[in-house]
Amino acid sequence: MPRSRSAPTIHDVAAAAEVSVSTVSRVLNAKEDVAAATFARVQGVIEALGYESSMAARGMRSSSTQVIGLIMPDMDHSYGIEVIKAASRVITGTAYDLVAMTCGSKHHAERGRWQQQRVRRLNGTITDGVIVVVPDVASFDTDYPLVAIDRMVAGATYASVSSDNQGGALAVMAYLLGLGHTRIGYVDGLEFLESAAHRRAGYLAALEAAGLPVDPSLIQPGDFKRSAGRVAMRHFAALADPPTAIFACNDDMALGVMEEAQLLGIKVPEALSVVGYDNVPEAANARPALTSVDQGIEPMVQMAIELLLELISGRERGGDSARMQEQIKMPSRLVVRDSCMTPAPRPDRQMPSRKATAKPVAAQPATAQQATAKSIKKGGEAPLHA
């Protein structure tokens, strides 16, 4: 079997164009001191041979690769897929290319080490700057521009763009309380994520503001996967006094809740209201369509890329930007669809329990927060407050 032809090198280009390697390098970097005829001849040879200068070498020669990196935790969740799609759309039309890397299903601590290694490997060599999505560490060992999306830890030393996660959770709870739900189950996210902690805080704060006790049996652990939503749904259905509504920390888990509810014969929204978070495309396509918080994934990605390019430009001008550690919080909105309704007063429409039939929830006096939620009409949206 014949051996495949190796890729042409800069020396091959120089030999074919009958110029020095340094002249080829000057053409690659668009230097103005190369004669027009020579420039055109070298360019023709480059195209004829299909020569591609390596990004790392180009970066060392010109201090710019015109490439930005996107470091992702994994692609197991719809959120990650939407980030990739948004980054691809946003980068189109700029002078930059995009390189994306994912670490797969590594554990939290191992993922942090992997992120550190990839940032050191990419930043300043292959890329001019990197965006790290849900970083697992508070700082990175790099002198080159870096921006985080949905930072994980408080006190981070890098610039970041996040959504108002606690405000999003408060809006969900105001909506469900306004419908009359007083037993609201919660499917949590990964405990070490700052976004999950803020959503949990919003859930708990809303219960306190409404004068409702925190029932540990209504809070279930989750990992942002559909399977966690299904497990939580089985737990809630087995309670003697099950919830009439469930708020899941992301859409994947909320969809898992709805799938398991269907298997258990529990109708959504007639017997159970369900709300998710992220507003991924699957939420709108679910049956019934899932009510969810849109945290503005594409606007967050666009803001992160714009900030990164500003930091890169500042560095190339010879000075660091003052925005190197800026923390940007983006607004979100509650998108109301078909997965929620007022709890039915008739026992036959309550969520059935494996232990006992749930008692009808008594009507509660409307609070100011509930009155606000009642003004949100089906199919509409409510702005979140910072």
C-alpha positions as CSV (number, residue, x, y, z in Angstrom):
1,M,0.0,0.0,0.0
2,P,1.6,3.3,-1.0
3,R,2.4,5.8,1.8
4,S,0.3,9.0,1.9
5,R,2.0,12.1,0.8
6,S,3.2,14.3,3.7
7,A,1.9,17.8,4.1
8,P,4.0,20.5,2.4
9,T,6.3,22.5,4.6
10,I,7.4,26.1,4.5
11,H,10.7,24.8,3.0
12,D,8.8,23.2,0.1
13,V,7.1,26.5,-0.6
14,A,10.4,28.4,-0.5
15,A,12.0,25.9,-2.9
16,A,9.1,26.0,-5.4
17,A,8.9,29.8,-5.4
18,E,12.7,30.1,-5.5
19,V,12.8,32.4,-2.5
20,S,14.1,32.2,1.1
21,V,12.1,30.7,3.9
22,S,12.1,34.2,5.6
23,T,10.5,35.6,2.4
24,V,7.7,33.0,2.6
25,S,7.3,33.9,6.3
26,R,6.9,37.6,5.4
27,V,4.3,36.7,2.8
28,L,2.4,34.6,5.3
29,N,2.4,37.5,7.7
30,A,1.4,40.0,5.0
31,K,4.5,42.2,5.4
32,E,4.6,45.2,3.1
33,D,8.3,45.0,2.3
34,V,7.9,42.1,-0.2
35,A,7.9,43.1,-3.8
36,A,4.4,42.7,-5.4
37,A,5.6,40.2,-8.0
38,T,7.4,38.1,-5.4
39,F,4.4,38.3,-3.1
40,A,2.1,37.1,-5.9
41,R,4.4,34.2,-6.9
42,V,4.7,32.9,-3.3
43,Q,0.9,33.1,-2.8
44,G,0.4,31.1,-6.0
45,V,2.8,28.4,-4.8
46,I,1.1,28.3,-1.4
47,E,-2.3,27.7,-3.1
48,A,-0.9,25.2,-5.5
49,L,0.8,23.1,-2.8
50,G,-2.1,23.5,-0.4
51,Y,0.3,24.7,2.3
52,E,-1.2,25.6,5.7
53,S,0.8,27.4,8.3
54,S,0.4,25.9,11.8
55,M,-1.6,28.0,14.2
56,A,1.0,27.7,16.9
57,A,3.8,28.7,14.6
58,R,1.8,31.6,13.3
59,G,1.1,32.8,16.8
60,M,4.8,32.7,17.7
61,R,5.7,34.7,14.5
62,S,3.0,37.4,14.7
63,S,1.7,37.3,18.4
64,S,-1.8,36.5,16.9
65,T,-3.4,33.4,15.7
66,Q,-6.9,34.8,14.9
67,V,-8.3,31.9,16.8
68,I,-10.3,31.8,20.1
69,G,-10.8,28.7,22.1
70,L,-14.0,27.4,23.7
71,I,-13.5,24.9,26.6
72,M,-16.6,22.9,27.5
73,P,-17.2,20.6,30.4
74,D,-19.1,18.1,28.3
75,M,-21.8,17.7,25.7
76,D,-24.2,15.5,27.7
77,H,-26.7,18.3,28.3
78,S,-28.7,20.4,26.0
79,Y,-27.2,23.5,27.6
80,G,-23.7,22.7,26.2
81,I,-25.0,22.0,22.8
82,E,-26.8,25.4,22.7
83,V,-23.6,27.1,23.8
84,I,-21.6,25.6,21.0
85,K,-24.3,26.5,18.4
86,A,-24.5,30.1,19.8
87,A,-20.7,30.5,19.7
88,S,-20.6,29.3,16.1
89,R,-23.3,31.8,15.1
90,V,-21.6,34.7,17.0
91,I,-18.1,34.1,15.6
92,T,-19.4,34.1,12.0
93,G,-18.4,37.3,10.3
94,T,-15.5,38.1,12.7
95,A,-11.9,37.7,11.7
96,Y,-11.6,34.8,14.1
97,D,-11.9,31.1,13.9
98,L,-13.2,28.9,16.8
99,V,-11.7,25.8,18.4
100,A,-13.8,23.9,20.8
101,M,-12.7,21.2,23.3
102,T,-14.7,19.1,25.8
103,C,-13.5,17.1,28.7
104,G,-16.3,14.5,28.6
105,S,-17.6,13.0,31.8
106,K,-14.7,13.7,34.1
107,H,-15.2,14.2,37.9
108,H,-15.3,17.8,39.3
109,A,-11.7,17.8,40.6
110,E,-10.3,16.0,37.5
111,R,-12.2,18.4,35.3
112,G,-10.6,21.4,37.0
113,R,-7.1,20.0,36.3
114,W,-8.0,19.3,32.7
115,Q,-9.3,22.8,32.2
116,Q,-6.0,24.2,33.7
117,Q,-4.0,22.1,31.3
118,R,-6.0,23.0,28.2
119,V,-5.9,26.7,29.0
120,R,-2.1,26.5,29.4
121,R,-1.8,24.6,26.2
122,L,-4.1,26.8,24.0
123,N,-3.8,30.3,25.4
124,G,-1.1,32.3,23.7
125,T,0.0,29.5,21.3
126,I,-2.9,28.2,19.3
127,T,-5.5,30.8,20.5
128,D,-5.4,34.5,21.2
129,G,-7.9,34.0,24.1
130,V,-10.2,31.4,25.5
131,I,-13.8,31.1,26.9
132,V,-14.3,28.5,29.6
133,V,-17.8,27.3,30.1
134,V,-18.7,26.5,33.7
135,P,-15.1,26.6,35.0
136,D,-14.3,24.3,37.9
137,V,-11.5,26.5,39.4
138,A,-11.3,30.0,40.8
139,S,-8.2,31.1,38.8
140,F,-6.2,30.1,35.7
141,D,-2.5,30.2,35.2
142,T,-2.4,32.3,32.1
143,D,-1.4,35.9,31.1
144,Y,-3.6,35.8,28.0
145,P,-7.3,36.9,27.9
146,L,-9.9,34.5,29.4
147,V,-13.6,34.9,30.0
148,A,-15.9,32.4,31.7
149,I,-19.5,31.7,31.0
150,D,-21.6,30.7,34.0
151,R,-18.8,30.8,36.5
152,M,-18.9,28.0,39.1
153,V,-17.2,29.6,42.1
154,A,-17.4,32.9,44.0
155,G,-14.3,35.0,44.1
156,A,-13.1,34.1,40.6
157,T,-10.1,36.1,39.4
158,Y,-11.2,36.1,35.7
159,A,-13.9,38.0,33.8
160,S,-17.2,36.2,33.5
161,V,-20.7,36.4,32.1
162,S,-23.6,34.8,34.0
163,S,-27.3,35.0,34.2
164,D,-29.4,36.1,37.2
165,N,-29.9,32.5,38.5
166,Q,-31.4,33.4,41.9
167,G,-33.8,35.9,40.2
168,G,-34.8,33.2,37.7
169,A,-35.7,30.8,40.5
170,L,-37.7,33.6,42.4
171,A,-39.7,34.2,39.2
172,V,-40.5,30.5,38.9
173,M,-41.6,30.3,42.5
174,A,-43.7,33.5,42.3
175,Y,-45.5,32.0,39.3
176,L,-46.2,28.7,41.0
177,L,-47.3,30.3,44.2
178,G,-49.5,32.6,42.3
179,L,-51.2,29.6,40.7
180,G,-52.0,28.4,44.3
181,H,-49.3,25.7,44.7
182,T,-48.0,25.4,48.2
183,R,-46.2,22.0,48.0
184,I,-43.6,22.5,45.4
185,G,-40.9,19.9,44.8
186,Y,-37.4,20.9,43.8
187,V,-34.9,18.9,41.8
188,D,-31.4,20.4,42.6
189,G,-28.4,20.7,40.4
190,L,-24.8,19.8,41.1
191,E,-24.0,21.1,44.5
192,F,-20.6,22.6,43.6
193,L,-22.0,24.8,40.8
194,E,-22.6,28.5,41.7
195,S,-25.5,28.6,39.3
196,A,-27.2,25.7,41.0
197,A,-26.6,27.2,44.5
198,H,-28.2,30.5,43.4
199,R,-31.3,28.7,42.0
200,R,-31.6,26.7,45.2
201,A,-31.3,29.9,47.2
202,G,-34.2,31.4,45.1
203,Y,-36.4,28.4,45.8
204,L,-35.8,28.6,49.6
205,A,-36.1,32.4,49.8
206,A,-39.5,32.2,48.0
207,L,-40.8,29.6,50.4
208,E,-39.7,31.8,53.4
209,A,-41.3,34.9,51.9
210,A,-44.5,33.0,51.4
211,G,-44.5,31.8,55.0
212,L,-44.2,28.1,53.9
213,P,-42.0,25.6,55.7
214,V,-39.0,23.9,54.0
215,D,-39.9,20.2,53.7
216,P,-36.7,18.2,53.1
217,S,-38.7,15.5,51.4
218,L,-39.6,18.0,48.6
219,I,-35.9,18.6,47.7
220,Q,-34.2,16.0,45.7
221,P,-30.6,15.9,44.4
222,G,-29.8,16.1,40.7
223,D,-27.0,16.2,38.2
224,F,-28.7,18.0,35.3
225,K,-29.4,14.7,33.5
226,R,-32.9,13.4,32.6
227,S,-32.3,10.3,34.7
228,A,-32.1,12.5,37.8
229,G,-35.5,14.0,37.0
230,R,-37.0,10.5,36.6
231,V,-35.6,9.3,39.9
232,A,-36.9,12.5,41.7
233,M,-40.4,12.0,40.2
234,R,-40.6,8.4,41.5
235,H,-39.6,9.8,45.0
236,F,-42.2,12.5,44.9
237,A,-45.0,10.2,43.7
238,A,-44.3,7.9,46.7
239,L,-44.8,10.6,49.3
240,A,-48.0,10.5,51.5
241,D,-48.5,14.2,50.6
242,P,-46.9,14.6,47.2
243,P,-46.2,18.0,45.6
244,T,-48.6,19.6,43.2
245,A,-45.8,21.3,41.3
246,I,-42.1,20.5,40.6
247,F,-39.4,23.0,39.8
248,A,-36.3,21.3,38.2
249,C,-32.9,23.1,38.1
250,N,-32.6,22.6,34.4
251,D,-34.8,21.5,31.4
252,D,-33.3,18.1,31.0
253,M,-34.3,17.1,34.5
254,A,-37.7,18.7,34.1
255,L,-38.2,16.7,30.9
256,G,-37.2,13.6,32.9
257,V,-39.8,14.4,35.5
258,M,-42.5,14.7,32.8
259,E,-41.4,11.4,31.2
260,E,-41.6,9.5,34.5
261,A,-44.9,11.2,35.4
262,Q,-46.4,9.9,32.2
263,L,-45.2,6.3,33.0
264,L,-46.8,6.6,36.4
265,G,-50.1,7.8,35.0
266,I,-49.7,11.3,36.4
267,K,-51.1,13.9,34.0
268,V,-49.1,17.1,33.4
269,P,-50.4,19.8,34.0
270,E,-53.8,18.4,35.2
271,A,-52.4,16.6,38.2
272,L,-48.9,18.1,38.3
273,S,-47.3,21.3,37.2
274,V,-43.6,21.2,36.0
275,V,-41.1,24.0,35.4
276,G,-37.6,23.8,34.1
277,Y,-34.6,26.2,33.6
278,D,-32.5,27.1,30.5
279,N,-35.3,27.2,27.8
280,V,-33.5,24.8,25.4
281,P,-35.4,24.0,22.2
282,E,-36.6,20.7,23.6
283,A,-38.7,22.6,26.2
284,A,-40.8,24.2,23.5
285,N,-41.2,20.9,21.6
286,A,-42.2,18.9,24.6
287,R,-45.8,17.7,25.0
288,P,-47.1,19.6,26.9
289,A,-44.7,22.4,26.1
290,L,-42.5,23.1,29.1
291,T,-42.5,26.3,31.1
292,S,-38.9,27.4,31.6
293,V,-36.6,30.2,32.5
294,D,-34.7,31.5,29.5
295,Q,-31.4,32.6,30.8
296,G,-30.4,34.0,27.4
297,I,-27.7,31.5,26.3
298,E,-27.0,33.2,23.0
299,P,-26.8,36.7,24.5
300,M,-24.4,35.4,27.2
301,V,-22.2,33.8,24.6
302,Q,-22.3,36.9,22.5
303,M,-21.3,39.1,25.5
304,A,-18.5,36.7,26.4
305,I,-17.1,36.7,22.9
306,E,-17.3,40.5,22.6
307,L,-15.6,40.9,26.0
308,L,-12.9,38.4,25.0
309,L,-12.2,40.2,21.7
310,E,-11.9,43.5,23.6
311,L,-9.4,41.9,26.0
312,I,-7.4,40.5,23.1
313,S,-7.4,43.9,21.3
314,G,-6.3,45.6,24.5
315,R,-3.4,43.2,24.9
316,E,-2.4,43.6,21.2
317,R,-2.3,47.4,21.8
318,G,0.3,46.8,24.5
319,G,-1.9,47.2,27.6
320,D,-4.2,45.0,29.6
321,S,-7.9,45.9,29.6
322,A,-9.4,47.2,32.8
323,R,-12.2,44.6,32.2
324,M,-9.9,41.6,32.9
325,Q,-11.9,40.7,36.0
326,E,-15.3,42.1,35.2
327,Q,-18.3,40.1,36.4
328,I,-21.3,40.6,34.1
329,K,-24.8,39.5,35.1
330,M,-27.3,39.1,32.2
331,P,-31.1,39.4,32.6
332,S,-33.4,36.4,32.2
333,R,-37.1,35.8,31.6
334,L,-39.7,33.3,32.5
335,V,-41.4,31.7,29.5
336,V,-44.8,30.4,30.4
337,R,-46.1,27.5,28.3
338,D,-48.5,24.6,28.9
339,S,-46.9,22.5,31.7
340,C,-48.5,24.4,34.6
341,M,-52.0,25.1,35.9
342,T,-53.9,25.9,39.2
343,P,-54.1,22.9,41.5
344,A,-57.4,21.2,41.0
345,P,-59.6,21.1,44.1
346,R,-61.1,17.7,43.3
347,P,-59.2,14.7,44.8
348,D,-59.5,12.7,41.6
349,R,-57.3,15.3,39.8
350,Q,-54.6,15.4,42.5
351,M,-51.3,13.7,41.9
352,P,-51.8,10.1,43.1
353,S,-49.5,8.7,45.8
354,R,-48.3,5.2,46.3
355,K,-48.9,5.5,50.1
356,A,-52.0,7.5,50.3
357,T,-54.3,9.7,48.2
358,A,-53.2,13.3,48.5
359,K,-55.6,15.7,50.2
360,P,-56.7,18.8,48.3
361,V,-54.6,21.8,48.9
362,A,-56.6,24.5,50.7
363,A,-56.9,27.8,49.0
364,Q,-54.3,30.3,50.2
365,P,-54.7,34.1,50.6
366,A,-53.0,35.8,47.7
367,T,-49.8,37.7,48.6
368,A,-48.4,40.6,46.7
369,Q,-45.9,38.2,45.1
370,Q,-48.7,35.8,44.1
371,A,-50.8,38.6,42.7
372,T,-47.9,39.6,40.5
373,A,-47.5,36.0,39.3
374,K,-51.2,35.8,38.4
375,S,-50.7,38.7,35.9
376,I,-48.4,36.5,33.8
377,K,-50.6,35.1,31.1
378,K,-50.1,31.7,29.5
379,G,-47.7,31.9,26.6
380,G,-46.1,35.1,27.8
381,E,-43.0,35.9,29.8
382,A,-42.0,37.9,32.9
383,P,-38.8,39.8,33.3
384,L,-36.6,38.8,36.2
385,H,-35.3,41.3,38.8
386,A,-31.7,41.6,39.6
